[in-house]
Amino acid sequence: MPYHIHQDQARYREILRGHLKADLGRYIQREELLGRRGKELVSIPVPNIQLPRFAFDDRQKGGVGQGEGQPGEPLPGVMEGGGRAGDAPGQHILEVDVALDELADLLGEALSLPFLRPRGSERAVATRLRYRSVATAGPESLRHFRRTFHRALLRQVASGTYAPGRPVVVPERVDRRYRTWREVPRQESNAVVIYMMDVSGSMGDEQKALVRTTSFWIDTWLRRHYPGLLARYLVHDATAREVDREAFFHTRESGGTVISSAYRLALQIIEADYPAEIWNVYPFHFSDGDNSGDEDNQACLELLRSRLLPAVNHFCYGQVVSPYGGGQFLSTLRAALGQRPDLATAALPDREAVVPAIRAFLGTGR
């Protein structure tokens, strides 16, 4: 590929990053972006981007009045009519694939998010394969062409069978070389996200859509820092239970709301599977804040103070607005616990609040 094409590609990526970063707040609010997600890429619609280029001077081109034709004769391809031609340019939309890691970096730059500081000295050790050496045996799919050719050429030159006038190199079995691998240990920070959501009857589809959109961007940012990130999903009404991701975003119950049931279940999971001295734990709870009563509010506050907050990196609570009334849990939480480095709260009345909520949740860098 010619060098100038690489330059154009680099310029294009920089222009694209500028467009995405400038409009990232608008993309964050759009739930349909989640449906464009592939394994490693997200497809984002952006206005068609034109790279700067040279153009011919119009004065050097032919124009109207030149060439054959009679006065008053209509130009070819021009239709007569009484309407007035429009003068507004059309909008061209281009689907652009963006890597999730790059999207996470853009999110951090746009929202001025700090890098996370993992807790604990121990790390999970994973292994990966790296092709670093060459062997004399192996599968044909891993044959090293350059090494094989080089060995065959040396053998023919040494044996006097190489003819410069007819430079044909024929590898034999002894010349073949194959790529080989070895396992390389790689340390990864232990991290788990525990998503909790109120699924009582007051949580409608719009409220769950806000939770789904916010969770996607939280997940994207955390996975940038923790490649081996785990996720657990809890739903609750009057009782709490663990579910899979699909059920988490689509379950709807008709019972009441007992928030402490979710906090107790989350605490059981943390104490059983994710000790604080090793694991980085990030619980996120979403509800409309319409708890069963002040007695359960006090139970939640006691669980947070004495057991839950000391066991996690950062606890985040987001409160959506229910069409059936305003919940009081958010104001209770803020009044009782105040400003703490290990606690973040945010109100999510509509899609415009998604970006401020993400900044509130992830802006401490814990």
C-alpha positions, 0 to 999 in steps of 0.5 A: 500500500502506498505511503500516502494512503497510510497518511490519508487513513491516519488523517481520516481516523483523526477526523473521525475521532473528532466527530465522535468526541464532539457528538459522543453525548448524543450517541450515548443517549441512543439505545439503538447503538447497543443493537449495532454491537459486534464482538469487538466493534460498535457500528456508529452512524456519522455524517459522511466525512470528506478528506481535503483534496485538490480540485481543478479551477473552474475557469479551466473547464468548459462552461455553458455557451461553448460548443455546438447548439442554438440560442434558447436550446435547453441543456441536455439532462435539464427538465423543464418545470414550474418548481423551484430548485432546492439549494440545501445540501443532502445529508449523507450518513456513513456507518463506521465501525469503532473498536470498543477500546477506542470508544472507551478512550473517547468516552474517557476523554470526552467526560474527563474520566480518570484512570481507575486505581485497582485495589489489592496486590494480587492479580489473576494470572491468565495465559496467552499464546505467543509465536516467538520461535521456529521449529523443524516440525509442525502443521503446514498451516504454520509453515514459515515461508521466509525461513523455509526459503532461506534454509533451502537457498543456503543448502543449494548454494552450499551444495553447488546446485543453485544456478544464478542464471535460473534462480529456482529454489526448491525446498526439501523436507529438511529445509522446512521451518514452522512457527511455534508458540509458548504460553506467556503468563499475563497478569490481569486485575480481578474485577467484578461488576454487580448490577442490581435493578428494581423490577417492581411494577413501577419500573416501566420499559423507558426506565429499563431502557435508561438503565440498559444504556447507562450500563452499556457505557459503564461496562465499556469503560470498566472493560477497558481497565479490566480485560477479565471483567466479570458481571453478575446481575441481580433483580429485586422487588420485595425479594432479590434473586440472581439472573442472567443478562437477558433476564436482567433487562427484560424481567418485570414484576408486579410486587412491592419494593424492598431494596435491602433484599438486593443489598443483602444478596449482593453482600452474600455474593461478595463475601463468598466469591470476591474478597475485598483484599483481592477483588475490585468490586463495583456494585451499581444499583438502579431503582425508582427509589419507591422503597417499602418504607423508612424501616427498610431505608434504615436497614439499607443505610446500615448495610451500606455503612457497616458492610457493603461500602468497606468491601467494594471499590465504589458503590453507585446508585442511579434513580430513574423517575417512575410515572407512578410517583417520585421515590425518596430513597435517593434523597435519604441516601444523600442526607444520611451518607453525604459526600463519600469517596466510595459512594456516587449517586445520580438522578436519571429522569430522562436520556439527557441525564445519562452523560452526567450520571456516567460522569458521577459514577466513574469520575472518581477513578476508584 
